[in-house]
């Protein structure tokens, strides 16, 4: 999911958006996690493994796809040493 303004975003903006998306995914996981705490780790890698409702699954899928785009942009635009920074 590429946005028209992506080429104008700085490395800091790209990383911030990625971080926000990760927080949203974690919220979805927290809402649906089972008694088994291992599901949280699995879901953070691929939230589509969770038993999410239709709208939650759609949101998780969109966030995951957007994060893939952001990761690509970070890899292209940002120096390797800066990309590793939190």
N, CA, C and O atoms as a Tinker XYZ file with bonds, in Angstrom:
   344  protein
     1  N      0.842000   -1.162000    0.000000    73     2
     2  CA     0.000000    0.000000    0.000000    64     1     3
     3  C      0.899000    1.241000    0.000000    63     2     4     5
     4  O      1.363000    1.685000    1.051000    81     3
     5  N      1.132000    1.777000   -1.164000    73     3     6
     6  CA     2.006000    2.935000   -1.351000    64     5     7
     7  C      1.155000    4.193000   -1.412000    63     6     8     9
     8  O      0.135000    4.224000   -2.100000    81     7
     9  N      1.574000    5.237000   -0.690000    73     7    10
    10  CA     0.866000    6.516000   -0.714000    64     9    11
    11  C      1.618000    7.507000   -1.596000    63    10    12    13
    12  O      2.833000    7.408000   -1.770000    81    11
    13  N      0.882000    8.454000   -2.145000    73    11    14
    14  CA     1.477000    9.446000   -3.045000    64    13    15
    15  C      2.592000   10.257000   -2.386000    63    14    16    17
    16  O      3.534000   10.677000   -3.057000    81    15
    17  N      2.488000   10.477000   -1.090000    73    15    18
    18  CA     3.450000   11.322000   -0.385000    64    17    19
    19  C      4.664000   10.556000    0.152000    63    18    20    21
    20  O      5.554000   11.163000    0.748000    81    19
    21  N      4.715000    9.252000   -0.046000    73    19    22
    22  CA     5.791000    8.440000    0.534000    64    21    23
    23  C      7.181000    8.921000    0.138000    63    22    24    25
    24  O      8.098000    8.887000    0.958000    81    23
    25  N      7.353000    9.364000   -1.093000    73    23    26
    26  CA     8.668000    9.797000   -1.561000    64    25    27
    27  C      9.164000   11.046000   -0.842000    63    26    28    29
    28  O     10.361000   11.335000   -0.852000    81    27
    29  N      8.259000   11.781000   -0.223000    73    27    30
    30  CA     8.636000   13.015000    0.478000    64    29    31
    31  C      8.888000   12.805000    1.964000    63    30    32    33
    32  O      9.308000   13.734000    2.654000    81    31
    33  N      8.638000   11.602000    2.467000    73    31    34
    34  CA     8.810000   11.345000    3.893000    64    33    35
    35  C     10.273000   11.125000    4.238000    63    34    36    37
    36  O     11.014000   10.475000    3.500000    81    35
    37  N     10.669000   11.676000    5.366000    73    35    38
    38  CA    12.032000   11.483000    5.854000    64    37    39
    39  C     12.141000   10.114000    6.520000    63    38    40    41
    40  O     11.140000    9.440000    6.759000    81    39
    41  N     13.369000    9.724000    6.812000    73    39    42
    42  CA    13.598000    8.459000    7.507000    64    41    43
    43  C     12.885000    8.463000    8.863000    63    42    44    45
    44  O     12.299000    7.458000    9.264000    81    43
    45  N     12.937000    9.586000    9.558000    73    43    46
    46  CA    12.261000    9.680000   10.853000    64    45    47
    47  C     10.754000    9.499000   10.700000    63    46    48    49
    48  O     10.122000    8.822000   11.511000    81    47
    49  N     10.178000   10.106000    9.662000    73    47    50
    50  CA     8.740000    9.954000    9.418000    64    49    51
    51  C      8.391000    8.499000    9.106000    63    50    52    53
    52  O      7.408000    7.966000    9.620000    81    51
    53  N      9.191000    7.873000    8.274000    73    51    54
    54  CA     8.944000    6.480000    7.910000    64    53    55
    55  C      8.993000    5.580000    9.139000    63    54    56    57
    56  O      8.123000    4.731000    9.333000    81    55
    57  N     10.016000    5.772000    9.966000    73    55    58
    58  CA    10.155000    4.954000   11.169000    64    57    59
    59  C      9.020000    5.225000   12.159000    63    58    60    61
    60  O      8.532000    4.306000   12.816000    81    59
    61  N      8.607000    6.482000   12.260000    73    59    62
    62  CA     7.513000    6.824000   13.175000    64    61    63
    63  C      6.209000    6.162000   12.731000    63    62    64    65
    64  O      5.472000    5.622000   13.556000    81    63
    65  N      5.927000    6.204000   11.435000    73    63    66
    66  CA     4.715000    5.557000   10.943000    64    65    67
    67  C      4.774000    4.055000   11.195000    63    66    68    69
    68  O      3.769000    3.450000   11.568000    81    67
    69  N      5.935000    3.453000   10.997000    73    67    70
    70  CA     6.117000    2.014000   11.243000    64    69    71
    71  C      5.850000    1.701000   12.708000    63    70    72    73
    72  O      5.199000    0.707000   13.031000    81    71
    73  N      6.351000    2.550000   13.585000    73    71    74
    74  CA     6.168000    2.364000   15.016000    64    73    75
    75  C      4.688000    2.479000   15.411000    63    74    76    77
    76  O      4.196000    1.701000   16.229000    81    75
    77  N      4.000000    3.436000   14.834000    73    75    78
    78  CA     2.566000    3.611000   15.099000    64    77    79
    79  C      1.790000    2.385000   14.620000    63    78    80    81
    80  O      0.895000    1.901000   15.312000    81    79
    81  N      2.136000    1.894000   13.448000    73    79    82
    82  CA     1.465000    0.698000   12.919000    64    81    83
    83  C      1.715000   -0.512000   13.814000    63    82    84    85
    84  O      0.810000   -1.313000   14.048000    81    83
    85  N      2.939000   -0.644000   14.311000    73    83    86
    86  CA     3.246000   -1.744000   15.220000    64    85    87
    87  C      2.414000   -1.647000   16.494000    63    86    88    89
    88  O      1.947000   -2.660000   17.014000    81    87
    89  N      2.228000   -0.424000   16.997000    73    87    90
    90  CA     1.410000   -0.224000   18.199000    64    89    91
    91  C     -0.050000   -0.595000   17.927000    63    90    92    93
    92  O     -0.711000   -1.191000   18.777000    81    91
    93  N     -0.544000   -0.243000   16.753000    73    91    94
    94  CA    -1.921000   -0.611000   16.398000    64    93    95
    95  C     -2.077000   -2.116000   16.300000    63    94    96    97
    96  O     -3.077000   -2.668000   16.759000    81    95
    97  N     -1.091000   -2.789000   15.701000    73    95    98
    98  CA    -1.133000   -4.248000   15.617000    64    97    99
    99  C     -1.093000   -4.865000   17.015000    63    98   100   101
   100  O     -1.802000   -5.833000   17.289000    81    99
   101  N     -0.269000   -4.307000   17.891000    73    99   102
   102  CA    -0.186000   -4.823000   19.260000    64   101   103
   103  C     -1.521000   -4.647000   19.979000    63   102   104   105
   104  O     -1.922000   -5.510000   20.760000    81   103
   105  N     -2.210000   -3.539000   19.722000    73   103   106
   106  CA    -3.529000   -3.332000   20.327000    64   105   107
   107  C     -4.525000   -4.379000   19.841000    63   106   108   109
   108  O     -5.320000   -4.897000   20.626000    81   107
   109  N     -4.482000   -4.690000   18.550000    73   107   110
   110  CA    -5.365000   -5.732000   18.026000    64   109   111
   111  C     -5.071000   -7.066000   18.690000    63   110   112   113
   112  O     -5.983000   -7.818000   19.034000    81   111
   113  N     -3.790000   -7.350000   18.865000    73   111   114
   114  CA    -3.380000   -8.602000   19.494000    64   113   115
   115  C     -3.865000   -8.631000   20.946000    63   114   116   117
   116  O     -4.395000   -9.639000   21.412000    81   115
   117  N     -3.680000   -7.525000   21.646000    73   115   118
   118  CA    -4.066000   -7.462000   23.052000    64   117   119
   119  C     -5.565000   -7.695000   23.205000    63   118   120   121
   120  O     -5.995000   -8.346000   24.157000    81   119
   121  N     -6.358000   -7.175000   22.283000    73   119   122
   122  CA    -7.798000   -7.341000   22.343000    64   121   123
   123  C     -8.211000   -8.792000   22.154000    63   122   124   125
   124  O     -9.210000   -9.230000   22.725000    81   123
   125  N     -7.458000   -9.540000   21.364000    73   123   126
   126  CA    -7.858000  -10.888000   20.987000    64   125   127
   127  C     -6.985000  -12.013000   21.518000    63   126   128   129
   128  O     -7.221000  -13.178000   21.198000    81   127
   129  N     -5.985000  -11.687000   22.320000    73   127   130
   130  CA    -5.073000  -12.769000   22.713000    64   129   131
   131  C     -5.783000  -13.798000   23.584000    63   130   132   133
   132  O     -6.692000  -13.475000   24.348000    81   131
   133  N     -5.349000  -15.024000   23.448000    73   131   134
   134  CA    -5.912000  -16.136000   24.216000    64   133   135
   135  C     -5.237000  -16.223000   25.565000    63   134   136   137
   136  O     -4.396000  -15.387000   25.898000    81   135
   137  N     -5.591000  -17.214000   26.335000    73   135   138
   138  CA    -4.931000  -17.448000   27.611000    64   137   139
   139  C     -3.464000  -17.794000   27.414000    63   138   140   141
   140  O     -2.640000  -17.579000   28.303000    81   139
   141  N     -3.147000  -18.329000   26.248000    73   139   142
   142  CA    -1.770000  -18.719000   25.954000    64   141   143
   143  C     -0.975000  -17.491000   25.549000    63   142   144   145
   144  O     -1.210000  -16.941000   24.473000    81   143
   145  N     -0.052000  -17.051000   26.366000    73   143   146
   146  CA     0.726000  -15.841000   26.085000    64   145   147
   147  C      1.623000  -15.987000   24.869000    63   146   148   149
   148  O      2.089000  -14.978000   24.340000    81   147
   149  N      1.885000  -17.203000   24.405000    73   147   150
   150  CA     2.709000  -17.381000   23.217000    64   149   151
   151  C      2.032000  -16.837000   21.977000    63   150   152   153
   152  O      2.717000  -16.518000   21.005000    81   151
   153  N      0.729000  -16.721000   21.972000    73   151   154
   154  CA     0.018000  -16.184000   20.816000    64   153   155
   155  C      0.405000  -14.746000   20.526000    63   154   156   157
   156  O      0.358000  -14.315000   19.373000    81   155
   157  N      0.787000  -13.995000   21.554000    73   155   158
   158  CA     1.183000  -12.604000   21.345000    64   157   159
   159  C      2.416000  -12.544000   20.471000    63   158   160   161
   160  O      2.458000  -11.753000   19.528000    81   159
   161  N      3.425000  -13.357000   20.755000    73   159   162
   162  CA     4.643000  -13.356000   19.946000    64   161   163
   163  C      4.371000  -13.775000   18.521000    63   162   164   165
   164  O      4.904000  -13.177000   17.587000    81   163
   165  N      3.563000  -14.774000   18.340000    73   163   166
   166  CA     3.212000  -15.222000   16.991000    64   165   167
   167  C      2.458000  -14.126000   16.265000    63   166   168   169
   168  O      2.719000  -13.870000   15.090000    81   167
   169  N      1.541000  -13.483000   16.936000    73   167   170
   170  CA     0.710000  -12.467000   16.299000    64   169   171
   171  C      1.515000  -11.243000   15.905000    63   170   172   173
   172  O      1.215000  -10.602000   14.898000    81   171
   173  N      2.534000  -10.911000   16.685000    73   171   174
   174  CA     3.341000   -9.751000   16.314000    64   173   175
   175  C      4.123000  -10.030000   15.040000    63   174   176   177
   176  O      4.430000   -9.109000   14.283000    81   175
   177  N      4.446000  -11.295000   14.801000    73   175   178
   178  CA     5.136000  -11.631000   13.558000    64   177   179
   179  C      4.137000  -11.664000   12.404000    63   178   180   181
   180  O      4.437000  -11.202000   11.304000    81   179
   181  N      2.965000  -12.207000   12.657000    73   179   182
   182  CA     1.933000  -12.269000   11.629000    64   181   183
   183  C      0.572000  -12.255000   12.299000    63   182   184   185
   184  O      0.067000  -13.309000   12.688000    81   183
   185  N     -0.034000  -11.076000   12.443000    73   183   186
   186  CA    -1.294000  -10.955000   13.163000    64   185   187
   187  C     -2.427000  -11.720000   12.510000    63   186   188   189
   188  O     -3.477000  -11.892000   13.128000    81   187
   189  N     -2.254000  -12.181000   11.301000    73   187   190
   190  CA    -3.329000  -12.903000   10.629000    64   189   191
   191  C     -3.498000  -14.315000   11.177000    63   190   192   193
   192  O     -4.448000  -15.008000   10.815000    81   191
   193  N     -2.573000  -14.756000   12.061000    73   191   194
   194  CA    -2.732000  -16.052000   12.713000    64   193   195
   195  C     -3.793000  -16.012000   13.808000    63   194   196   197
   196  O     -4.290000  -17.058000   14.227000    81   195
   197  N     -4.139000  -14.829000   14.270000    73   195   198
   198  CA    -5.134000  -14.701000   15.324000    64   197   199
   199  C     -6.539000  -14.888000   14.777000    63   198   200   201
   200  O     -6.782000  -14.728000   13.581000    81   199
   201  N     -7.450000  -15.227000   15.662000    73   199   202
   202  CA    -8.858000  -15.339000   15.302000    64   201   203
   203  C     -9.484000  -13.951000   15.423000    63   202   204   205
   204  O    -10.128000  -13.640000   16.425000    81   203
   205  N     -9.293000  -13.128000   14.410000    73   203   206
   206  CA    -9.800000  -11.766000   14.419000    64   205   207
   207  C    -11.136000  -11.689000   13.715000    63   206   208   209
   208  O    -11.453000  -12.513000   12.857000    81   207
   209  N    -11.926000  -10.677000   14.095000    73   207   210
   210  CA   -13.174000  -10.438000   13.375000    64   209   211
   211  C    -12.834000   -9.945000   11.979000    63   210   212   213
   212  O    -11.675000   -9.643000   11.691000    81   211
   213  N    -13.829000   -9.860000   11.114000    73   211   214
   214  CA   -13.592000   -9.418000    9.736000    64   213   215
   215  C    -12.941000   -8.054000    9.656000    63   214   216   217
   216  O    -11.982000   -7.871000    8.906000    81   215
   217  N    -13.447000   -7.088000   10.419000    73   215   218
   218  CA   -12.882000   -5.742000   10.360000    64   217   219
   219  C    -11.496000   -5.693000   10.975000    63   218   220   221
   220  O    -10.625000   -4.974000   10.486000    81   219
   221  N    -11.280000   -6.460000   12.055000    73   219   222
   222  CA    -9.950000   -6.505000   12.659000    64   221   223
   223  C     -8.952000   -7.151000   11.714000    63   222   224   225
   224  O     -7.814000   -6.696000   11.597000    81   223
   225  N     -9.379000   -8.216000   11.038000    73   223   226
   226  CA    -8.500000   -8.906000   10.089000    64   225   227
   227  C     -8.139000   -7.968000    8.933000    63   226   228   229
   228  O     -6.990000   -7.934000    8.493000    81   227
   229  N     -9.117000   -7.214000    8.446000    73   227   230
   230  CA    -8.872000   -6.254000    7.368000    64   229   231
   231  C     -7.872000   -5.195000    7.815000    63   230   232   233
   232  O     -6.960000   -4.841000    7.067000    81   231
   233  N     -8.044000   -4.687000    9.046000    73   231   234
   234  CA    -7.122000   -3.675000    9.562000    64   233   235
   235  C     -5.722000   -4.248000    9.738000    63   234   236   237
   236  O     -4.740000   -3.606000    9.365000    81   235
   237  N     -5.621000   -5.442000   10.301000    73   235   238
   238  CA    -4.313000   -6.070000   10.500000    64   237   239
   239  C     -3.622000   -6.320000    9.168000    63   238   240   241
   240  O     -2.415000   -6.116000    9.042000    81   239
   241  N     -4.384000   -6.761000    8.177000    73   239   242
   242  CA    -3.821000   -7.010000    6.851000    64   241   243
   243  C     -3.298000   -5.712000    6.236000    63   242   244   245
   244  O     -2.203000   -5.687000    5.673000    81   243
   245  N     -4.076000   -4.640000    6.343000    73   243   246
   246  CA    -3.658000   -3.348000    5.790000    64   245   247
   247  C     -2.401000   -2.835000    6.494000    63   246   248   249
   248  O     -1.480000   -2.337000    5.846000    81   247
   249  N     -2.367000   -2.958000    7.818000    73   247   250
   250  CA    -1.190000   -2.504000    8.568000    64   249   251
   251  C      0.048000   -3.320000    8.206000    63   250   252   253
   252  O      1.141000   -2.772000    8.066000    81   251
   253  N     -0.129000   -4.629000    8.057000    73   251   254
   254  CA     0.989000   -5.493000    7.698000    64   253   255
   255  C      1.520000   -5.152000    6.303000    63   254   256   257
   256  O      2.732000   -5.096000    6.095000    81   255
   257  N      0.618000   -4.925000    5.354000    73   255   258
   258  CA     1.030000   -4.553000    3.994000    64   257   259
   259  C      1.722000   -3.193000    3.987000    63   258   260   261
   260  O      2.729000   -3.010000    3.303000    81   259
   261  N      1.189000   -2.247000    4.741000    73   259   262
   262  CA     1.798000   -0.917000    4.799000    64   261   263
   263  C      3.190000   -1.004000    5.423000    63   262   264   265
   264  O      4.122000   -0.341000    4.968000    81   263
   265  N      3.325000   -1.819000    6.459000    73   263   266
   266  CA     4.638000   -1.981000    7.084000    64   265   267
   267  C      5.652000   -2.562000    6.107000    63   266   268   269
   268  O      6.827000   -2.195000    6.149000    81   267
   269  N      5.223000   -3.452000    5.241000    73   267   270
   270  CA     6.125000   -4.011000    4.233000    64   269   271
   271  C      6.608000   -2.905000    3.287000    63   270   272   273
   272  O      7.782000   -2.865000    2.919000    81   271
   273  N      5.700000   -2.016000    2.902000    73   271   274
   274  CA     6.081000   -0.885000    2.050000    64   273   275
   275  C      7.045000    0.023000    2.797000    63   274   276   277
   276  O      8.062000    0.446000    2.248000    81   275
   277  N      6.722000    0.324000    4.056000    73   275   278
   278  CA     7.594000    1.189000    4.855000    64   277   279
   279  C      8.977000    0.575000    5.023000    63   278   280   281
   280  O      9.982000    1.280000    4.935000    81   279
   281  N      9.037000   -0.718000    5.261000    73   279   282
   282  CA    10.332000   -1.389000    5.388000    64   281   283
   283  C     11.155000   -1.248000    4.107000    63   282   284   285
   284  O     12.365000   -1.026000    4.163000    81   283
   285  N     10.500000   -1.376000    2.965000    73   283   286
   286  CA    11.188000   -1.201000    1.687000    64   285   287
   287  C     11.711000    0.210000    1.512000    63   286   288   289
   288  O     12.841000    0.412000    1.066000    81   287
   289  N     10.878000    1.196000    1.868000    73   287   290
   290  CA    11.297000    2.592000    1.751000    64   289   291
   291  C     12.435000    2.910000    2.708000    63   290   292   293
   292  O     13.376000    3.620000    2.352000    81   291
   293  N     12.348000    2.380000    3.927000    73   291   294
   294  CA    13.428000    2.599000    4.897000    64   293   295
   295  C     14.722000    1.988000    4.372000    63   294   296   297
   296  O     15.790000    2.587000    4.495000    81   295
   297  N     14.627000    0.809000    3.794000    73   295   298
   298  CA    15.809000    0.165000    3.234000    64   297   299
   299  C     16.426000    0.944000    2.089000    63   298   300   301
   300  O     17.646000    0.969000    1.933000    81   299
   301  N     15.570000    1.591000    1.275000    73   299   302
   302  CA    16.063000    2.360000    0.134000    64   301   303
   303  C     16.605000    3.726000    0.523000    63   302   304   305
   304  O     17.648000    4.148000    0.024000    81   303
   305  N     15.893000    4.425000    1.420000    73   303   306
   306  CA    16.189000    5.815000    1.689000    64   305   307
   307  C     17.108000    6.063000    2.867000    63   306   308   309
   308  O     17.778000    7.094000    2.925000    81   307
   309  N     17.148000    5.141000    3.797000    73   307   310
   310  CA    17.814000    5.402000    5.061000    64   309   311
   311  C     19.120000    4.636000    5.158000    63   310   312   313
   312  O     19.188000    3.466000    4.784000    81   311
   313  N     20.160000    5.295000    5.661000    73   311   314
   314  CA    21.445000    4.617000    5.840000    64   313   315
   315  C     21.267000    3.411000    6.745000    63   314   316   317
   316  O     20.439000    3.425000    7.655000    81   315
   317  N     22.040000    2.377000    6.497000    73   315   318
   318  CA    21.919000    1.132000    7.264000    64   317   319
   319  C     22.105000    1.351000    8.747000    63   318   320   321
   320  O     21.401000    0.736000    9.548000    81   319
   321  N     23.033000    2.212000    9.140000    73   319   322
   322  CA    23.267000    2.449000   10.560000    64   321   323
   323  C     22.073000    3.149000   11.196000    63   322   324   325
   324  O     21.734000    2.871000   12.346000    81   323
   325  N     21.432000    4.052000   10.460000    73   323   326
   326  CA    20.277000    4.751000   10.986000    64   325   327
   327  C     19.058000    3.848000   11.004000    63   326   328   329
   328  O     18.198000    4.002000   11.871000    81   327
   329  N     18.960000    2.907000   10.068000    73   327   330
   330  CA    17.812000    2.016000    9.999000    64   329   331
   331  C     17.773000    1.096000   11.200000    63   330   332   333
   332  O     16.697000    0.657000   11.606000    81   331
   333  N     18.918000    0.798000   11.774000    73   331   334
   334  CA    18.971000   -0.092000   12.927000    64   333   335
   335  C     18.624000    0.627000   14.219000    63   334   336   337
   336  O     18.373000   -0.024000   15.233000    81   335
   337  N     18.602000    1.960000   14.208000    73   335   338
   338  CA    18.303000    2.719000   15.403000    64   337   339
   339  C     16.823000    2.564000   15.769000    63   338   340   341
   340  O     15.965000    2.481000   14.890000    81   339
   341  N     16.530000    2.524000   17.094000    73   339   342
   342  CA    15.132000    2.384000   17.523000    64   341   343
   343  C     14.304000    3.602000   17.223000    63   342   344
   344  O     13.112000    3.628000   17.527000    81   343
